[in-house]
Amino acid sequence: MVEQTKSIELHYWPTPNGWKVSILLEELGVPYDLKLVNIGAGDQFKPEFLAIAPNNRMPAIVDPEGPGGQPISVFESGAILQYLARKFGRYYPTDERRRVAVDEWLFWQVGGLGPMAGQAHHFRQYAPEKIAYGIDRYTNEVNRLYGVMNKRLQDREFLADEYSIADMACVGWIVPHKNQGQNLDDFPNLKRWFETLNARPAVEKGLAVGKEERERLNLAQDKNAQSVLFGQRAR
């Protein structure tokens, strides 16, 4: 295992995408400095953050001990997971066949579960007008994706057989399942997997990072924060 002597900077807000990285860092047990990016206050648009995350989205990291001993910044949660798991040689197999399985489910989350669950959250909780078509469209798609996971987990403990960054990427998106209009009792294999992950101390710690700040920002009620987050255009 690589020894990390300097702390990794984690630019973060407690959301399902942020949780992916806090969980992995806790699992790895490497030192990190938390840099909160208050997305409701617009911290993601500050020049110093855009310098490492040009898509004005958290999370992002800065590793002062990057390749060749030089600092490196990484944005996009999936890329961060792959980078850290490669660097520290854990939760991301070196065998190509097994690595492909992890990549499949990691990209499935990044391209499917996250965006669709995010849209379900938006239309169910934040949209100023309750548009039935949007609510049904995304609630049903999340239900379909939960079904995909449930079937995958029918005969295996984890998404890619062994615990990996694919599981860490997905678990945070299941945490707010009720806000997505889902009942875990309808997906017994997924529910078992979810309970297994939540019983891991590092997952519990990773989900708790910044919890007080998340509770302080009541996005469903904070119209100013909503105006910052929703309806953005190119600047």
C-alpha positions in Angstrom: 0.0 0.0 0.0 1.2 3.5 -0.9 2.1 5.6 2.2 0.5 9.1 2.0 2.5 11.5 4.2 0.7 14.7 3.2 -3.0 15.2 3.4 -5.2 15.0 0.3 -7.5 18.1 0.0 -11.1 17.0 -0.4 -13.3 19.8 -1.8 -16.7 18.6 -0.8 -20.3 19.0 0.1 -22.4 16.3 1.7 -24.3 14.9 -1.3 -24.4 11.5 -2.9 -21.5 12.5 -5.2 -19.5 13.9 -2.3 -20.1 10.9 -0.2 -18.5 8.6 -2.8 -15.1 10.2 -2.1 -15.4 10.6 1.6 -16.3 7.0 1.9 -13.3 5.8 -0.1 -10.9 8.0 1.8 -12.3 6.6 5.1 -12.0 3.1 3.7 -8.4 3.8 2.6 -7.5 5.4 5.9 -5.4 8.1 4.3 -5.1 11.6 5.7 -7.3 14.2 4.1 -8.2 17.9 4.8 -11.9 18.8 4.3 -12.6 21.9 2.2 -16.3 22.5 2.3 -17.8 23.9 -0.9 -21.1 25.4 0.1 -23.1 24.8 -3.1 -26.1 26.7 -1.7 -23.9 29.8 -1.3 -22.2 29.6 -4.6 -18.8 28.5 -3.5 -18.5 26.3 -6.6 -18.2 29.4 -8.7 -15.2 30.9 -6.9 -12.1 31.2 -9.2 -10.0 29.1 -6.8 -12.4 26.2 -7.0 -12.9 26.5 -10.8 -9.1 26.2 -11.2 -9.4 22.6 -10.1 -13.0 21.8 -11.0 -13.9 23.6 -14.3 -17.4 22.1 -14.4 -18.2 24.1 -11.2 -19.3 20.9 -9.5 -17.9 19.2 -6.4 -16.3 16.9 -5.4 -12.7 17.5 -6.4 -9.4 16.6 -4.8 -5.9 17.9 -4.8 -3.2 15.3 -4.1 0.1 17.0 -3.1 1.9 13.7 -3.7 0.6 13.0 -7.2 2.4 11.2 -10.0 6.1 11.9 -10.0 5.8 13.4 -6.5 4.1 16.5 -8.0 0.6 17.8 -7.0 -2.4 16.8 -9.1 -6.0 17.9 -9.0 -8.8 15.6 -10.1 -12.5 16.5 -10.7 -15.5 14.3 -11.4 -16.3 11.8 -8.7 -15.8 8.7 -10.9 -12.4 9.8 -12.0 -11.5 10.6 -8.4 -12.5 7.1 -7.3 -10.4 5.5 -10.0 -7.4 7.7 -9.3 -7.4 7.0 -5.5 -8.1 3.3 -5.9 -5.3 2.9 -8.4 -2.9 4.9 -6.4 -3.5 3.0 -3.1 -4.1 -0.4 -4.8 -7.4 -1.2 -3.1 -11.0 -1.6 -4.1 -10.1 -1.6 -7.8 -8.8 -4.9 -9.1 -5.7 -5.1 -11.3 -7.0 -8.2 -13.1 -8.5 -6.8 -16.3 -11.7 -9.0 -16.3 -12.5 -8.0 -12.7 -11.6 -4.4 -13.3 -14.0 -4.2 -16.3 -16.8 -5.4 -14.0 -16.1 -2.6 -11.6 -15.9 -0.1 -14.4 -19.2 -1.2 -15.8 -21.0 -0.6 -12.6 -19.1 2.6 -11.8 -20.1 4.0 -15.2 -23.6 2.7 -14.8 -23.9 4.8 -11.7 -22.2 7.9 -13.2 -24.3 7.8 -16.3 -27.6 6.4 -15.0 -28.4 6.0 -11.4 -27.0 9.4 -10.3 -28.5 11.6 -13.0 -31.9 9.8 -13.0 -32.1 9.9 -9.2 -31.1 13.5 -9.3 -33.9 14.4 -11.7 -36.4 12.4 -9.5 -35.2 14.5 -6.5 -35.7 17.7 -8.5 -39.2 17.1 -9.9 -40.4 15.5 -6.6 -39.0 18.0 -4.2 -37.6 21.2 -5.7 -39.6 22.0 -8.9 -41.8 25.1 -8.2 -44.6 23.4 -10.2 -45.4 19.8 -9.6 -45.3 18.4 -13.1 -46.8 14.9 -13.1 -45.1 13.8 -16.3 -41.6 14.7 -14.9 -42.3 13.1 -11.5 -43.6 9.9 -13.1 -40.8 9.8 -15.7 -37.9 9.9 -13.3 -39.6 8.0 -10.4 -40.3 5.2 -12.8 -36.7 5.2 -14.3 -35.2 5.1 -10.8 -37.5 2.2 -10.0 -36.2 0.4 -13.1 -32.6 1.1 -12.1 -33.2 -0.2 -8.6 -34.6 -3.3 -10.3 -31.3 -3.7 -12.3 -29.3 -3.5 -9.1 -31.6 -5.9 -7.3 -31.3 -8.5 -10.1 -27.5 -8.1 -10.2 -27.3 -8.7 -6.4 -29.4 -11.8 -6.5 -26.4 -14.1 -6.5 -23.6 -12.0 -5.3 -22.8 -9.9 -2.2 -21.5 -6.8 -4.1 -22.0 -5.3 -7.5 -18.6 -6.6 -8.9 -18.5 -9.7 -6.7 -15.9 -8.1 -4.3 -16.4 -4.8 -2.4 -15.2 -2.0 -4.7 -15.5 1.6 -5.7 -18.6 0.6 -7.7 -20.4 -0.1 -4.4 -19.1 3.1 -2.9 -20.3 5.1 -5.9 -23.9 3.7 -5.6 -24.6 3.6 -1.9 -25.0 7.3 -1.4 -27.7 7.4 -4.1 -29.7 4.8 -2.2 -29.6 6.8 1.0 -32.4 9.2 -0.1 -34.5 6.4 -1.6 -37.7 7.7 0.0 -37.2 11.1 -1.7 -37.0 9.2 -5.0 -40.3 7.6 -4.3 -38.8 4.1 -3.7 -39.5 1.4 -1.1 -36.5 -0.8 -0.4 -38.8 -3.6 0.6 -39.6 -4.0 -3.1 -36.0 -4.8 -3.7 -34.8 -7.4 -1.2 -31.4 -8.0 -2.6 -30.7 -4.3 -2.9 -31.9 -3.8 0.6 -29.6 -6.5 1.9 -26.6 -4.9 0.1 -27.6 -1.4 1.4 -27.7 -2.7 5.0 -24.4 -4.5 4.5 -22.7 -1.3 3.3 -24.2 0.8 6.0 -22.8 -1.5 8.6 -19.2 -0.8 7.5 -17.6 1.8 9.9 -15.9 3.6 7.0 -19.2 4.0 5.1 -20.9 5.3 8.3 -18.0 7.8 8.8 -18.0 8.8 5.1 -21.7 9.5 5.1 -21.4 11.6 8.3 -18.8 14.0 6.9 -20.3 17.5 6.9 -23.7 16.2 8.2 -24.3 19.3 10.3 -23.7 21.6 7.3 -26.1 19.5 5.2 -28.8 19.8 7.8 -28.2 23.6 8.1 -28.9 24.0 4.4 -32.5 23.1 3.9 -32.5 23.1 0.2 -36.2 22.3 -0.1 -37.0 25.5 1.7 -34.1 27.8 0.8 -35.2 29.7 -2.3 -31.9 31.6 -2.5 -29.9 28.3 -2.6 -32.3 26.9 -5.2 -31.7 30.0 -7.4 -27.9 29.3 -7.1 -28.2 25.6 -8.0 -31.0 25.5 -10.6 -31.3 27.1 -14.0 -27.6 27.7 -14.5 -26.4 28.8 -17.9 -22.9 29.3 -19.4 -21.1 32.2 -17.9 
